Amino acid sequence: MSRAWWFRISIVALVLVWAVYVLTPTFLAESAQDRLSAQADAAQSAADRKLIEEDDRLPEAEHLPSFLLNPILNDLKNCRAACKGYSENPSEYDWVKNYHVNQGKSAQARCARKELSANLLDECAIESLRSCTKTCAEDVTGGHSESECADACLAINNEQPDAPDWAAAYYQTVVNSSYTKCVAERSKPFLEGDKCTGQLVSACVDQCRESGEEELSIWSSFVIGAYPKSKLSLGLDLQGGIDMDLEVEIEEAVRSSVQRDIATVRQTAEAEGLMLGEMRRAPGESILMIEPGEGVQLSSIRSFMTKNFNEYTYNQTLEEFGKTYFTFGLSEEQAKYISERAIEQALETLRSRIDETGVKEPSIVLKGGNRINIQLPGIEDVEQAVSAIGTSAVLDFMMVDEDTMKNPRDIERALFDAEKELSPEEYLDDGVLSDHLVRNGSIPATSRLMWEYKSTEQGKERTEYMVVVDQVELTGDDINDALVSMNQYNEPYVALEFKPRGAVLFADLTAEHVGKRFAIVLDKEVRSAPVIREKISGGRASIEMGVTDYQMAMQEASVLSLVLRTGALPAPVSIGKVRTVGSSLGEDAINAGKEATFVGFGLVLVLMVLLYKKTGLVSVVALLANIVLVFALLSTAGATLTLPGIAGIALTIGMAVDCNIIIYERIIEELRTGTNARAAVETGFDKALLAVVDANITTFIAGVVLYTYGTGPIKGFAVTLMIGIVTTLFTGVFLSRTLMGLLTRKANARLSI
């Protein structure tokens, strides 16, 4: 055999080994039935009140199949399980003792201390000062009265420069130990709480992992790194699922931006000494309305806005309710920028939400303008998908307008009149109704009317109105975490934890408005309006579901916590078309595609053997390799196989055989001239190469055109067609030539063709 033949056989072997390697994840992927069985087991465990722990080790190994991943996890230490189980089984998890006692207990104690309110800490400080005074007064060697001791201990505590030195000894020996003991006693109830226990476990786990306890073996690291990450996934038409179109309401994003700017404009004006009166956004428009302060001219306000907020331009002067307003509108460039950012943020937020749901291979594509297409393979619950994805989750904390709420009869009379004056659609639109009440003077221009709703089987119903100050004090951006919890009545609610900045703002807000109500508003609906009893410095709040049905409340709480964790959408989204593809329909499509491919392959095999005898088997082998390579390239690209893609593969089979037929006919012509078999094969392949390449290139160009100008299914067909052309050239020219060279390796070889 020549060197050229050995070179070709080496290339063919490497390519086929590579193809099998990249297709391994596809061949070994868990079936949909296996995933459903696992979900059913988890649901049964949840129903039996068993705790399902998600193993968060080795996120980089999620692509491994279970038969490879499980042995690696079994051989790997589990810091989280050990840190959680140490308290009950210290002997079994003795290897995390240092992490649990040192880092974990310290974090738990810090957490419990943070849970103490300012009042409790003050009580401990007072008790420790009393201990200092008592110890000082009881010391007969000092000879100081109780009054002198109290003044001296207080002076040292306040770091007064004239504090007497003789009291320092009492303070240092008594106060610190007494205060520490008091804080420890008062924080005991919080130590065993879920939050502080979680802090203990987290600190223990972090230190355990930083110390390398979960370090992988060399073999495990090799398996994780070497196993291919990409695999061929099935499209919506084959797997079943949900296909929905969303439309981002970018006008609302622009209006919300103007609303947020009001507080910034006022703060900047106050800093520069510019007196401004009422400031609000024009109802339903992205226009800022500014009432000038006494003696302030239009020129001063225009100069101020140009200097500090040049994205706004002056529109006109309006007279409303006996007041003068200067109106400013956003420039087109700024409005366009806000709209584009809103769409980008919506895409990212939707991706985060879908990732949290655990959906495999979702598709989230911007279709142009403000429209987004989402495909969720394997999901059939349309209602839950829409609620989890389409909920805006715009969370606002706003103060209740207590002055207006003191006159409920006036508001109810205004609502009664509004129901007559407005159409039913307008009356049921909260925004239109609120603007109407502002226009007729029923509520102040700086306030808005909002409603509490309750969920029923027929939908949502208004239950109670609430007039709130039209100024957002805190938003969902200030939320750090949101979890589903249960109250003392075993009712689910969402527990919120603020970020550091949000916690400070929340503490200041509650300190300033003690005795007043603040409304928790989600997507323009009042969820609750609790009374502020005292300053809340823990950085936590809660949202009640307001639903009596337990299952409905739990589902609503789960969806709400998910969307709050992943962030609010920058603007509301409206659900357009929602299409569902049943899994049975997808299975039928797969079976039909398989049947068509196998039938086509079988007919080609019979035809090639009848026409070209044993040599026809070479084309069959090349055809099999061709199909394997097509799937390998699709898998490498992480592509999604759709029904049109299967059609493209079926077409590839016919085109691949066409390539072999051209070459075989050329070889037959050479044999008829008396050329020996080896020379006929070499000449046949050389002379047929140009015709084969030319035919495939023209088809490839057609595929490029289809991909460029086509959409959806057409693109899927074009991709498999172009990949099939590339693999056809390799198998038809390179692989077939190598196999034919093997058949004609002897000088007197004869071809059965």
ABEGO torsion letter per residue (X at the ends): XBAAAAAAAAAAAAAAAAAAAAAAAAAABBBAAAAAAAAAAAAAAAAAGBBBBBBABGAAAAABBAAAAAAAAAABBBAAAAAAAAAABAAAAAAAAAAAAAAAAAAAAAAAAAABBAAAAAAAAAAAAAAAAAAAAABAAAGBBAAAAAAAAAAAAAGBAABBAAAAAAAAAAAAAAAAAAAAAAAAAAAABAAAAAAAAAAAAAAAAAAGAABBBAAAAAAAAABBABBBBBBAAAAEEBBBBBBBBAAAAAAAAAAAAAAAAAAAAAAAGBBBBBBBBBBGBBBBBBBBBBGBBAAAAAAAAAAABAABBBABBBBBGGBBBBBBBBBAAAAAAAAAAAAAAAAAAAAAAAAAAGBBGBBBBBAEEABBBBBBBGBABAAAAAAAAABAGBBBBBBBBAAAAABAAAAAAAAAAAAAABBAAAAABAAAAAAAAAAAGABBAABBBBBBBBBBAAEBBBABBBBBBBBBABBAAABABBBBBBBAAGBBBBBBBBBAAAAAAAAAAAAAABGBBBBBBBGGBBABBBBBABBBAAGBBBBBAGBABAAAAAAAAAAAAAAAAAEBBABBBBBBBBBBBBAAAAAAAAAAAAAAAAAAAAAAAAAAAAAAEAAAAAAAAAAAAAAAAAAAAAAAAGBBBBAAAAAAAAAAAAAAAAAAAAAAAAAAAAAAAGBBAAAAAAAAAAAAAAAAAAAAAAAAAAAAAAAAABBEAAAAAAAAAAAAAAAAAAAAAAAAAAAAAAAAABAABBBBX
